[in-house]
Amino acid sequence: MKHLPLTSAALVLIACMPLKAQASGFYLPPIAEAMLWLLINPEGWAVLGVTIVLVLVCIVALIRRKRGGR
């Protein structure tokens, strides 16, 4: 039960794939592979966290620049 959100996210990704891809069992669109990697691996969570922090830093820098800060 600990990994239920990850499992349901993976099931949603599989459900979004074309039926032909589900039947073959070998094909995943690149975006689905990337999302699975981000959601399942600890390294993926680290990449996701770093990306979110970088986006927030950029947003704060833009806001400070618009307000006339340093």
Buried (B, 14 or more C-beta within 10 A) or exposed (E): EEEEEEEEBBEEBEEEBEEEBEEEEEEBEEEBEEBBEBBBEEEBEEBEEEEEEEEEEEEEEEEEEEEEEE
